[in-house]
Amino acid sequence: MIKIYGRTEPPCQSCVDAVDLCRADNIDFEYHDLSMNSAAMFLAKQIQDTVPLIYEDDVLIGGLSELKDYADHLYVMAPSLDFVGDI
């Protein structure tokens, strides 16, 4: 499962885009808003300069760009379904 750590205040368009991408691609995710937790935001900034911070199974993927690459990789890995004949 993907975990997205972002903020809503001040607004973060990349955080919104990450959530939208997961929804559009049917990727299971959890969103954690760091806006009201200054200590958590401070720790997040020690890992990466910007939000969102995106993890899969507790392994850092990166930010929005890396999530896009991850989503593209899922489509490459998905088996193709070639049906022959009537269904």
N, C-alpha and C positions, 0 to 999 in steps of 0.2 A: 504494500500500500504506500502511496505517496503521501508525504506530510509536507505541507506548505506553511512556512512561518513568514508572516507578512504583517502589514499594518493597514489600518483604515484611517488613522489620523496621524500626520497629514495624509491625504489620499495617496495611494500608491497604484498607479495604472498597471505596472508590471505584475503586481499582486493580483489585481482583477483579471488581467489577461491569463495568468497562470491558472486561476480557478476556471475561467471560461474554456481554456484549452482542455483541461481535465474533463470538464462536463461534455464538451463537444466530442471528445475522443473516447468517452465512456471509461475513463481511467479512475479507479477508486482512489479517493483522496480525503484527507482531513485538513482543515484550515485552522491555523492557530494565530490569533490576532495578538501581536506584541505591543499594540499601541498603548495600553494602560499599564504595562509592566516595564518600567525603565531599566530595571536590572536585566531582564531578559533581552531587551533591545540592545543594551550595552554588550552583553555576551554575544549576541548575534553579530554585532559589528566587528567583534574580534575574529570571527570566522570568515566573514565576507563583508565588503564595504557597503553593499546594498542589499535590500530585500527585494524579492522574496528569497529566502533560503529554502531549498527544496531537497528533501531526502526521500530515498527509497529504502525501506528496511533498515533505517538508522545509518545509511551510507549517504553522504552528501553527493547529490547530483550537481548542484550549482544553483544558478538562477533561471530566469525565464528562457534564455537562449538554450541552455543545456536541457531544460524540460522539453523544448521543441525538438531537439535532437533525439531525446529519449522517446518521445511520441512517434517520431519518424521511424526510429529503430523498431518499435513495436509492430508497425505495419510491414516492415521488411521481414520480420520474424514470423508473422502470421502465415499459416499455410494457405495456399490458394485452393479454392474448391472448384474443380472442373467437373461439371456434370455432363454425362453423355446419355442421350436418350431422353425419354419422357419422365417427368417427375409427377 
